[in-house]
Amino acid sequence: MVMDEILTNEELQAAAQGEVASTEATKHEDDGKPRQRTVVVAEDESVNRMDLVAMLEDNGYKVVGEAANGEEAVELTRKFRPDVVCMDVKMPRMDGITAAGTICDENIAPVVMLTAYSQTDLVRQATGAGAMAYVTKPYEESKLLPALEVAMGRFAEINDLLDSVERSEGRLKEAESKLKEAEQKLKKAEDSLEERKLVDRAKGLLMDKADFSEQGAFRWIQKTSMDQRIPKKRLAMAIIAKYGDPKPESGIER
C-alpha cells in the first residue's frame, strides 16, 4: 500500500483540525439514547426491596444502591448522588423521615417516600422533611413511576429557582459593590474639589498678603505640604485662618 493512500487529503485535514473521533465514541454519542436514571432504594424488608428493584430495572432505571435502614440510605445517596431515592418510612437505626430530612437538607436528590395506607400522619411529616412525593404500598408501576417523575421534576424546578435566586443575589451584590465604588469616587471628587477651592483661596491670600506670584504661592503651598507632611487642604485652611477675613467668604465651606 502506498503511504499517501492510508488517509485521504480530506481525512488528513480533519485530523489536523481535531475533528476525528473514534468509531466507538461516535457510536455512543450518536445513538440518541437518553441517560439512564439512577435510583437508591431504601426498604428494610428484603422481599419488598427485591420487588421494587426489579420493577425499577424493568422500567429502565438503574438501581445504584440498596439500603436496609436510614443510615445506609443517607450514606449511599451521598456516595452515588442518584437522580432519585425511594425511601420506606419505617426502618431501623434511622427512620425514613429522618433520613429523607438529611438528604433534602443537603440537597443531594429528591426523595419519594414509601408508606402504608394507615400512615397518613407520617406522610405529612415526610412532606415537612422535604420529600417530593409519596407512594402507598403495595407498590404498583402506575403509582410509582409517575411519583418518581414528579419528584425529579419538582427537584429540578426547585434547584433552577435556587440557582436563579443565587444569580440574582450575585447581581445585587455586584450592583451594591459598584454603587459603593461610585459613592467613594464621588466623595473623593468632592474632597478634591473642596481642597482645590481652599488652595486657590490660600494662594490668593499669599499673593495679596505675602507678595507671592501666583506660581510662587502654589509652589510654596505644594513644597511646604510635602516637606512638613501636612495635607494641602489643612495647610490652606491654616493660611486662610491667618490671612483671611474674620468671616468666611460666601460659598466656601470651612
C-alpha positions, 0 to 999 in steps of 0.5 A: 500500500502506498503511504499517501493512500492510508488517509485521504487529503480530506481525512488528513485535514480533519485530523489536523483540525481535531475533528476525528473521533473514534468509531466507538465514541461516535457510536455512543454519542450518536445513538440518541439514547437518553441517560439512564436514571439512577435510583437508591432504594431504601426498604428494610424488608428484603422481599419488598426491596427485591420487588421494587428493584426489579420493577425499577430495572424493568422500567429502565432505571438503574438501581445504584444502591440498596439500603436496609435502614436510614443510615445506609440510605443517607450514606449511599445517596451521598456516595452515588448522588442518584437522580432519585431515592425511594425511601420506606418510612419505617426502618431501623437505626434511622427512620425514613423521615429522618433520613429523607430530612438529611438528604433534602437538607443537603440537597443531594436528590429528591426523595419519594417516600414509601408508606402504608395506607394507615400512615397518613400522619407520617406522610405529612411529616415526610412532606415537612422533611422535604420529600417530593412525593409519596407512594402507598404500598403495595407498590404498583408501576402506575403509582410509582413511576409517575411519583418518581417523575414528579419528584425529579421534576419538582427537584429540578424546578426547585434547584433552577429557582435556587440557582436563579435566586443565587444569580440574582443575589450575585447581581445585587451584590455586584450592583451594591459593590459598584454603587459603593465604588461610585459613592467613594469616587464621588466623595473623593471628587468632592474632597478634591474639589473642596481642597482645590477651592481652599488652595486657590483661596490660600494662594490668593491670600499669599499673593495679596498678603505675602507678595507671592506670584501666583506660581510662587504661592502654589509652589510654596503651598505644594513644597511646604505640604510635602516637606512638613507632611501636612495635607494641602487642604489643612495647610490652606485652611491654616493660611486662610485662618491667618490671612483671611477675613474674620468671616468666611467668604460666601460659598466656601465651606470651612 
